[in-house]
Amino acid sequence: MKIAMIGTGYVGLVSGVCFSDFGHEVVCVDKDPRKIEMLERGEVPIYEPGLDTLMAKNVEAGRLSFTLDLNAAIDGADAVFIAVGTPTRRGDGHADLTYVMAAAEEIARAADHYVVVVTKSTVPVGTNRKVQEVVAAANPELDFDVASNPEFLREGAAIDDFMKPDRVVVGVESDRAAKVMEDIYRPLYLRDFPIITTDLESAEMIKYAANAFLATKITFINEIAALCEKVGADVKQVSKGMGLDGRIGNKFLHAGPGYGGSCFPKDTKALARIGQDHASPVSIVETVIKVNEETKRRMIDKLLDLCGGSFNGKRVAVLGVTFKPNTDDMRDAPALTIVPALVGGGAQVSVVDPQGRREGEALLPGVRWEDDPYAAVEGADLLLILTEWNEFRALDLGRIASSMATARLADLRNIYSSSDAEAAGFVAYDSIGRVGYGL
Ligand SMILES: NC(=O)c1ccc[n+]([C@@H]2O[C@H](COP(=O)([O-])OP(=O)(O)OC[C@H]3O[C@@H](n4cnc5c(N)ncnc54)[C@H](O)[C@@H]3O)[C@@H](O)[C@H]2O)c1
């Protein structure tokens, strides 16, 4: 199959590279010349484990290429995937469909043969029909179908998620489009991965419902964590005890500083708006959005308690600012709420993140970037663990405590315990959903 992929962000690039690894001929298009130049040089503009190697392999095999020229990419393509951003629209919480609709129009103007226009971006219910209208209006002669093919990959594990998905969801309206999608996903059909073929609206809804459910699960355990702190329970034990129940499952039950990232915040907001627009409010999701904001603010209160009520003049070392480990993505990361509160409160902040600096430098003004956690904590009054990168999971806590001015630890990912902290010489320790000391 010949595929054009529009957008070379986290989803477009991973999907394009993986489709080429299936054996398809893939041309990835982006309108950002900087990204295309990097890709043509063999450099990956984002951090995603394993992507560089897989990309190089398929470029070398002649199945994968990059261009700014949409016309050339669409020439002879069986399917064109739209994988552009759908950020939250300013002011109203709706998904901003400007990029999707612009891409649809560009496809319509460039195509001159039957093609399936596939939306991979996360889009509100009804968008594929609008894409259909936009393409038909821009090129009334064009023979085409639309398909919805939402993506479920997780940053940091994206290649595995794409190659071994829990399921693939395809929304189509014609047998012809269904056949094209089946041929594209044939390698996964052959290995018995579940492929759900459904209508356009259901496919669009599956994606939002799935993300909203996961955001709800995280928020539920975060709220239980707050209660655990009050009643003296340990949320790690509570999660374990809950998660072993097969009806609940242990995933997305790790309490933390609130969800962030490129999907959950914007997708929950968009689903809430869809519900309001259809006079069928999704009240649970509206509450999840509110509780998540409160969770992030609760973290600031925790840090204030550890710092004796004021950040002014305190030196704080922050480990991890990306929204989760194994990505460089900073979109809606809890760090973007917490670090500015520290800086704004008069703290001197040093930051260590294995991949976050490139994005983070512009987003977190007024902090000092360090490469080494041990250098960052020297003379600090507070060590704050915000993202559970592997390199922060086995630190020499004794060495750290003895090099700090005041050894206090805020472990917002529960990777250590209060006994670890106490044994290392920390005078105060706080985490999520567990009783700390020295507060
Ligand atoms: N990031 C994730 O983990 C993830 C997972 C599942 C689904 N999604 C969804 O996938 C979509 C893309 O997300 P992302 O994180 O990859 O976005 P992104 O912002 O990283 O990348 C989007 C890319 O599209 C390019 N672009 C925009 N308009 C274009 C056009 N007309 N022609 C060519 N290129 C164009 C931009 O330059 C950019 O490189 C979103 O709807 C998102 O919700 C994301």
The ligand as a Gaussian input file, in Angstrom:
#p B3LYP/6-31G(d) Opt

LIG

0 1
 N        0.729000      12.451000      21.535000
 C        0.070000      11.345000      21.852000
 O        0.486000      10.543000      22.690000
 C       -1.232000      11.012000      21.155000
 C       -1.792000       9.740000      21.311000
 C       -2.982000       9.440000      20.659000
 C       -3.600000      10.403000      19.868000
 N       -3.060000      11.638000      19.749000
 C       -3.711000      12.613000      18.872000
 O       -3.023000      12.677000      17.640000
 C       -3.044000      14.008000      17.116000
 C       -1.621000      14.491000      16.874000
 O       -0.978000      14.583000      18.130000
 P        0.600000      14.802000      18.240000
 O        0.935000      14.745000      19.679000
 O        1.311000      13.890000      17.284000
 O        0.694000      16.319000      17.674000
 P        1.975000      17.223000      17.420000
 O        1.564000      18.591000      17.736000
 O        3.184000      16.609000      18.075000
 O        2.226000      17.091000      15.837000
 C        1.386000      17.621000      14.849000
 C        2.221000      17.898000      13.601000
 O        1.355000      18.218000      12.517000
 C        1.981000      19.204000      11.712000
 N        0.949000      19.850000      10.894000
 C       -0.103000      20.588000      11.296000
 N       -0.847000      20.952000      10.227000
 C       -0.255000      20.424000       9.134000
 C       -0.552000      20.438000       7.734000
 N       -1.625000      21.069000       7.254000
 N        0.283000      19.805000       6.887000
 C        1.365000      19.156000       7.366000
 N        1.691000      19.091000       8.679000
 C        0.887000      19.715000       9.548000
 C        2.654000      20.115000      12.741000
 O        3.670000      20.884000      12.149000
 C        3.193000      19.076000      13.733000
 O        4.492000      18.643000      13.393000
 C       -3.844000      14.835000      18.140000
 O       -5.180000      14.884000      17.741000
 C       -3.713000      14.022000      19.407000
 O       -4.793000      14.221000      20.292000
 C       -1.876000      11.958000      20.352000

